[in-house]
């Protein structure tokens, strides 16, 4: 009995955490964002993207303008049909596994505003043949550009 209650609690906790990981504040033009009201910033979060995506430098939400400053952890994870991405100069961080397993992504031009490319950001992007990394990047995480053979 006690073991079953522990399993139930553990299952419920996993469910709650998995729902929270897909939470977002607003969806605009098919892109999902979390906003930080005090800082007036936004982060691209989760969604299913096809072909090409252009991330805007700012969004308008609830009467306020928010500057898009980050591509969040796992934002584009597993988007197998994503072929191209345009990142604005307002973005400074590419999160953990942000583009992992985007097998159709062929090239990416990272803007001069980016300072951090986190772990596994472009991991297993099997079609990626060209990437431009500007001098502004001061931190590249483990396996950021790991490829599968």
C-alpha positions as CSV (number, residue, x, y, z in Angstrom):
1,X,0.0,0.0,0.0
2,X,2.7,2.4,1.0
3,X,4.8,1.6,-2.0
4,X,1.8,2.3,-4.3
5,X,1.2,5.7,-2.7
6,X,4.9,6.6,-3.4
7,X,4.5,5.5,-7.0
8,X,1.3,7.6,-7.3
9,X,3.0,10.7,-5.8
10,X,6.1,10.2,-8.1
11,X,3.8,9.9,-11.2
12,X,1.9,13.0,-10.3
13,X,5.1,15.0,-9.7
14,X,6.4,13.9,-13.1
15,X,3.2,14.9,-14.7
16,X,3.2,18.4,-13.1
17,X,6.8,19.0,-14.1
18,X,6.2,17.9,-17.7
19,X,3.3,20.3,-18.0
20,X,5.3,23.1,-16.4
21,X,8.1,22.6,-19.0
22,X,5.7,23.4,-21.8
23,X,4.2,26.5,-20.1
24,X,4.3,29.8,-21.9
25,X,2.8,33.2,-21.4
26,X,1.8,34.1,-24.9
27,X,1.7,32.7,-28.5
28,X,2.2,35.2,-31.3
29,X,2.3,34.2,-35.0
30,X,3.1,30.5,-34.0
31,X,6.0,31.4,-31.7
32,X,5.6,30.8,-27.9
33,X,7.2,33.2,-25.4
34,X,7.6,33.6,-21.7
35,X,7.8,37.3,-20.6
36,X,9.6,38.9,-17.7
37,X,7.4,41.9,-16.9
38,X,10.0,43.8,-14.7
39,X,12.8,43.5,-17.3
40,X,10.4,43.9,-20.3
41,X,12.1,40.9,-21.9
42,X,10.8,37.8,-23.6
43,X,12.2,34.3,-24.2
44,X,11.2,32.0,-27.1
45,X,9.9,28.8,-25.4
46,X,8.3,25.8,-26.9
47,X,6.4,25.0,-30.1
48,X,6.3,22.9,-33.2
49,X,7.9,24.8,-36.1
50,X,8.1,23.9,-39.8
51,X,10.3,25.2,-42.7
52,X,11.6,28.6,-41.6
53,X,11.1,30.8,-38.6
54,X,11.9,34.5,-38.1
55,X,12.1,35.5,-34.5
56,X,11.1,39.2,-34.0
57,X,13.3,41.5,-32.0
58,X,10.3,42.5,-29.8
59,X,6.7,41.4,-29.1
60,X,3.6,43.3,-28.0
61,X,1.7,41.7,-25.1
62,X,-1.0,43.0,-22.7
63,X,-0.3,46.6,-23.8
64,X,3.5,46.3,-23.3
65,X,6.5,45.8,-25.6
66,X,9.0,43.1,-24.6
67,X,12.4,42.7,-26.2
68,X,13.2,39.1,-27.2
69,X,16.5,38.4,-25.6
70,X,16.8,34.6,-25.4
71,X,16.0,31.4,-27.2
72,X,15.0,29.1,-24.4
73,X,16.1,25.6,-23.5
74,X,14.7,23.1,-25.9
75,X,12.7,25.7,-27.8
76,X,13.2,24.0,-31.1
77,X,14.2,20.6,-29.9
78,X,13.3,17.9,-32.4
79,X,11.8,20.2,-35.0
80,X,12.8,17.9,-37.8
81,X,11.3,20.1,-40.6
82,X,12.9,23.4,-39.5
83,X,15.2,24.4,-42.4
84,X,16.1,27.9,-41.4
85,X,16.0,30.3,-38.5
86,X,16.5,34.1,-38.4
87,X,17.6,35.4,-35.0
88,X,17.4,39.1,-34.3
89,X,20.2,41.2,-32.9
90,X,18.3,41.5,-29.6
91,X,18.9,37.9,-28.7
92,X,22.0,37.3,-26.4
93,X,21.6,33.6,-25.4
94,X,20.8,30.3,-27.2
95,X,19.6,27.8,-24.6
96,X,20.4,24.2,-23.8
97,X,19.3,21.9,-26.6
98,X,17.6,24.9,-28.3
99,X,18.1,23.4,-31.8
100,X,19.0,19.8,-30.9
101,X,17.8,17.2,-33.4
102,X,16.7,19.7,-36.0
103,X,17.8,17.4,-38.8
104,X,16.7,19.7,-41.6
105,X,18.6,22.8,-40.3
106,X,21.3,23.4,-42.9
107,X,22.9,26.7,-41.9
108,X,22.6,29.4,-39.3
109,X,24.0,32.9,-39.0
110,X,24.4,33.8,-35.4
111,X,24.0,37.6,-34.8
112,X,26.7,39.7,-33.1
113,X,24.5,40.1,-30.1
114,X,24.8,36.5,-29.0
115,X,27.2,36.0,-26.1
116,X,26.2,32.5,-24.9
117,X,25.6,29.2,-26.8
118,X,24.6,26.6,-24.2
119,X,25.3,22.9,-24.0
120,X,23.9,20.8,-26.9
121,X,22.4,23.8,-28.6
122,X,22.9,22.4,-32.1
123,X,23.4,18.7,-31.1
124,X,22.6,16.1,-33.8
125,X,21.7,18.7,-36.5
126,X,22.7,16.3,-39.2
127,X,22.2,18.7,-42.1
128,X,24.0,21.6,-40.6
129,X,26.9,22.4,-42.9
130,X,27.5,26.1,-42.2
131,X,27.4,28.2,-39.1
132,X,28.9,31.7,-38.5
133,X,30.0,32.4,-34.9
134,X,30.7,36.1,-34.2
135,X,33.4,37.4,-31.9
136,X,30.7,38.4,-29.4
137,X,30.3,34.8,-28.3
138,X,32.2,34.4,-25.0
139,X,30.8,31.0,-23.9
140,X,30.1,27.8,-25.9
141,X,28.8,24.9,-23.9
142,X,29.7,21.2,-24.0
143,X,28.7,19.4,-27.2
144,X,27.1,22.6,-28.6
145,X,27.8,21.5,-32.1
146,X,27.9,17.7,-31.5
147,X,27.2,15.8,-34.7
148,X,26.1,12.2,-35.2
149,X,27.9,10.1,-37.9
